[in-house]
Amino acid sequence: MTHPTKRVATVLGARPQFIKASVVSRALIHARRELGHTIDEFIIHTGQHYSPGMSDVFFETLDIPQPKYHLGIGSGSHGQQTGRMLEAIEAVLDAERPDMVLIYGDTNSTVAAALAAAKLHIPIAHVEAGLRSFNRRMPEEINRVVSDQLSTLLFAPTETAVQNLAAEGIVKGVHKIGDVMLDAAIYFSSKARSIRNGCTPYRYMVATIHRAENTDDRSRFLSVLSALVTVAECIGLPIIFPTHPRTRQRLQHWNIPLPECIDLIDPVDYLEMIALIRDSAMVLTDSGGVQKEAFFLQRPCITLRDETEWVETVALGWNTVVGVDASAAAAAAMRYLTNPPTPPGHNPFGDGMASKRIVDVLVHFQPH
């Protein structure tokens, strides 16, 4: 049985979105080839992550369809970047007139696509809707709130996300579908290849730091690095640190030396990152995606932020939020070593079938 053709424009710009889109794009292709659902997806890549190590490599390793449009926006202030994206995305959507715009997460690419689609009266589907840190100083929080308010379909990963939306009066079009990052972790974990840089499994830690709140202020950045060094020295394990371009630029600009226990390496692709996390003793990060990947792979996590959107990982004992407090980070690391968390009986992020549920909703969606 065939169905009327629907055209979906997927807007991507940053590493976490490439990962999420890989499993949804695969599900869309399966629905078209195997089930007779005629959904045609085309990808608009804003270029928010524009270096090959942060962008091209993910399309290659995750087998994501190549973008039909590559906008090449690049970096800039939030206003500059979002404004250029809005103008460029609007032009593409006006020419293509898709039936739906599919957006992911909380980046400037996300909110620019939501604004462009809403002003052209094109329905919006937001994957990872309902996340809240309740910290409006975070640009990501602004992007989430605006995108959710404009979306027609809101794909919430957890019950907490559903409740966050309800508290803001958003109940129509909300679907709790699970977390597409769990889909990706399950699918790709068996394909992940190790790059442990000579480290013995479970005898090293992994760190990622990239958020503006941690890297743009020199004093706070130094506190973050101090926390990493303190943890490494306290428990006697080195840290492998795949370094985001922003973070490396700050290290160079402020001429900050790091001790040998911190092993700076270039950004890695998703499969390499999964292997690094899987084989580590624990993870230190300010990334929302890495917090979840650690949880999915059952590695303890220390979050170097003042809050987290992924409160479920904290409630289940796999994640400790320490801000930039070096002593709190060291105490959390020691606790994980002496009293490891236990695998949860129930996964609040679903069963690894979120991408299939998204496609099912898209297939049956009828705009009013």
Residue, then its C-alpha position, 0 to 999 in steps of 0.5 A: m500500500t502506498h501513501p501520499t508523498k510527504r517531503v521533510a526538510t531536516v535542518l542540522g548544524a552540530r555534532p549531536q544533531f548529526i548523531k540523532a538524525s542518523v537513526v531517524s534518517r535510517a528509519l525514514i529510508h526503511a519506511r520508504r523502501e520496506l513499508g511503502h510510506t513515501i516520505d522524502e527527506f532532504i537535509i539542510h546543513t547550516g554549517q554551524h560546525y564547519s570544520p571537517g573534524m566536527s562535521d564532514v566526518f560524522f556524515e561519513t561515519l554515520d552514513i547520513p544522506q549528504p545534505k542537499y543544501h550546505l549553507g556554510i554559515g560558520s561562526g559568529s555571535h549568537g545574533q549574527q549566526t542565528g540571523r544569517m541562518l534564518e535568512a538562508i534557511e528561509a530562502v531554501l524553505d520558500a523555494e522547496r516548500p516541504d510538508m514538514v521541517l524536522i529540527y533537533g535539540d537546542t542549537n542556533s540552527t534549531v531555533a533559526a529553522a523553527l523561526a523560518a518555518a513558522k513564518l512560512h506556515i510550515p509545520i515543525a517537528h522538534v526532536e528532543a522537545g521539553l528539555r529544560s535546565f531552567n537557566r535562561r542564561m544558557p543560550e540553549e535554554i532560550n533556543r529550546v523554549v522558542s522552538d517548543q513554542l513554535s513546534t506542531l509535533l513535539f517529540a519528548p524523550t522522557e516523562t520529565a520532558v512531557q511534564n515540562l511542556a505541560a507546565e508551559g501549557i503545551v500538550k497538543g502534539v506532544h509524543k513521548i517517544g524515547d530518546v533517539m540517542l539511545d537508538a544510536a548508542i545501541y546501533f553503533s556500539s557494536k561498530a565502535r572502534s577503540i582509540r585509547n591512545g595506549c591506555t588500558p581499558y577502564r584505567y583512564m577517564v574521558a573529558t569533554i568541555h565545550r559550552a560557552e559558559n565554561t570556556d568564554d570566561r577565563s576564571r571559570f575555564l581555569s576552574v574547570l581545568s583545575a577540576l579535571v586535574t584534581v580528579a586525575e591526581c586524586i584517583g591516579l588515572p589519566i584523562i583523554f580529552p578530545t578537544h572542541p575547537r573553541t576549547r583549544q582556541r581558549l587554551q592557546h589564547w590564554n596560554i594555559p599549560l596542562p599537566e601530562c595527566i591530561d591528554l589533549i587529542d583532536p575531535v573524534d568521530y561518533l564511533e570513536m567517542i562511543a568506544l572511548i566512553r565504553d572503555s573508560a573508568m568514568v566521564l567528565t563533561d559539560s555536554g548533554g549528549v555525552q552525559k546520556e552516552a555515559f549512562f547508556l554505556q553504564r559509565p559514571c559521569i561527573t557533570l561540570r555545570d551548575e545544572t543538567e537537563w538530564v535529571e534522570t541520570v542524576a536520580l539513578g545515581w549515574n551522574t553527579v552535577v558539581g559545577v566547577d568545584a574541584s573538591a566536589a568533582a574529586a569526591a564524586a570520582m572517589r565515590y564512583l570508584t568505591n561504590p559504583p552505581t548499579p544498572p537501572g531496572h528501568n530505562p527512562f529513555g525508552d527501548g531504543m525504538a524512538s526513531k521508528r515512533i517518530v517516523d510513524v507519527l510523521v507518516h500519519f500526520q495530517p496538517h489542519 
